[in-house]
Structures are given as structure tokens and as C-alpha cells.
Amino acid sequence: MIADLVLAVVTAVLASACTLAAAWWLWERRLRRRLEARFEVIREELGETIQQRVRQGILDGIAAIPTGELLRGSRTGLADAAAELVRGGLSSLLGSPPRRPPPDD
């Protein structure tokens, strides 16, 4: 019974090793070069277009930020976040449970 189990495990390991070797050979000999060549063509054709679109998207996103609301809420939001971080750190250090935020009504 143990010999059968060992035979099954050895067979599975050898099959896995052969599959891995075949996949590696296929990747190195055939697929890698083709994919790299295709990627170079795409990068040459679309590289500048993609950069322009990303740049425009970032600029549009920055322009859409409501700066007035951001500046008004930033002081209190920053103070609340800092207080929560300190409270959580002290709770972790001292072992007391963290305080729950008040329920929203």
C-alpha cells in the first residue's frame, strides 16, 4: 500500500516537472519573441497617443477637484484623522479597546 502511494506521488511530481519544462520551452522558444515584437509595434504606434490621453485625463481630474470645499474641510478633517490615528495607536499599545464613533441619526 505504501509502495502504491509512493508511486502515485512520484508519478505526479514527474508529470508536473515535465509539464513545467514543456511550458518553459514553449515560452522561451516561441511565445516570448512574438509577444515582444508585437509589444514593440504597439508601443511605437500608440505610445505618444497613450501618453497624451493619460496627461489630459490627469489634468481634467485635477481641474474637477472642488478646491474651496477641499480647503475648508481639510483642517478639521486632518485634525480628526490625526486624533484617530493617535487614539488607535495608544489603544493598540495600552491594550484598551478603541472608541466607537457616535451613531449617525
C-alpha positions as CSV (number, residue, x, y, z in Angstrom):
1,M,0.0,0.0,0.0
2,I,2.8,2.4,0.8
3,A,4.6,1.5,-2.4
4,D,1.4,2.4,-4.4
5,L,1.2,5.7,-2.6
6,V,4.9,6.5,-3.3
7,L,4.4,5.5,-6.9
8,A,1.5,7.9,-7.2
9,V,3.4,10.8,-5.7
10,V,6.5,10.2,-7.8
11,T,4.3,10.0,-10.9
12,A,2.5,13.2,-10.1
13,V,5.8,15.0,-9.4
14,L,7.4,13.8,-12.7
15,A,4.3,14.8,-14.6
16,S,4.3,18.2,-13.1
17,A,8.0,18.6,-13.8
18,C,7.5,17.6,-17.5
19,T,4.6,20.0,-17.9
20,L,6.6,22.8,-16.4
21,A,9.6,22.1,-18.7
22,A,7.3,21.9,-21.7
23,A,5.7,25.2,-20.8
24,W,9.0,26.9,-20.2
25,W,10.4,25.6,-23.6
26,L,7.3,26.8,-25.4
27,W,7.5,30.3,-23.7
28,E,11.2,30.7,-24.4
29,R,11.4,29.3,-27.9
30,R,8.1,30.6,-29.4
31,L,5.8,32.9,-27.5
32,R,8.2,35.3,-25.9
33,R,9.8,36.6,-29.1
34,R,6.4,37.0,-30.8
35,L,4.9,38.9,-27.9
36,E,7.9,41.2,-27.5
37,A,7.7,42.0,-31.2
38,R,4.0,42.8,-31.1
39,F,4.5,44.9,-28.0
40,E,7.2,47.0,-29.7
41,V,5.0,47.6,-32.7
42,I,2.1,48.7,-30.5
43,R,4.4,50.9,-28.4
44,E,5.7,52.6,-31.4
45,E,2.3,53.2,-32.9
46,L,0.3,54.2,-29.8
47,G,2.9,55.3,-27.3
48,E,2.5,59.1,-27.9
49,T,-1.3,58.8,-28.1
50,I,-1.5,57.0,-24.8
51,Q,0.8,59.5,-23.1
52,Q,-1.3,62.4,-24.3
53,R,-4.5,60.7,-23.1
54,V,-3.1,60.0,-19.7
55,R,-1.8,63.5,-19.4
56,Q,-5.1,65.0,-20.4
57,G,-7.0,62.7,-18.0
58,I,-4.8,63.8,-15.1
59,L,-5.3,67.5,-15.9
60,D,-9.1,67.0,-16.2
61,G,-9.1,65.2,-12.9
62,I,-7.2,68.0,-11.2
63,A,-9.4,70.6,-12.7
64,A,-12.5,68.8,-11.4
65,I,-11.4,68.9,-7.7
66,P,-13.6,71.4,-5.8
67,T,-10.7,73.3,-4.2
68,G,-12.9,75.5,-2.0
69,E,-14.6,72.6,-0.2
70,L,-11.3,70.8,0.0
71,L,-9.6,73.7,1.8
72,R,-12.5,74.3,4.2
73,G,-12.8,70.7,5.2
74,S,-9.1,69.9,5.2
75,R,-8.2,71.5,8.6
76,T,-10.9,69.7,10.6
77,G,-10.6,66.5,8.6
78,L,-6.8,66.4,9.1
79,A,-7.2,67.1,12.9
80,D,-9.8,64.3,13.2
81,A,-7.7,61.9,11.2
82,A,-4.6,62.6,13.3
83,A,-6.6,62.3,16.6
84,E,-8.0,58.9,15.4
85,L,-4.5,57.7,14.5
86,V,-3.1,58.7,17.9
87,R,-6.1,57.1,19.7
88,G,-5.7,53.9,17.7
89,G,-2.0,53.7,18.3
90,L,-2.4,54.3,22.1
91,S,-5.2,51.7,22.2
92,S,-3.0,49.2,20.5
93,L,-0.1,50.0,22.8
94,L,-2.0,50.0,26.0
95,G,-4.5,47.3,25.1
96,S,-7.7,49.3,25.7
97,P,-10.4,48.8,23.1
98,P,-10.8,51.6,20.5
99,R,-13.6,54.1,21.0
100,R,-16.6,53.7,18.7
101,P,-17.7,56.7,16.6
102,P,-21.1,58.1,17.6
103,P,-24.1,56.6,15.7
104,D,-25.5,58.6,12.8
105,D,-29.1,59.6,13.3
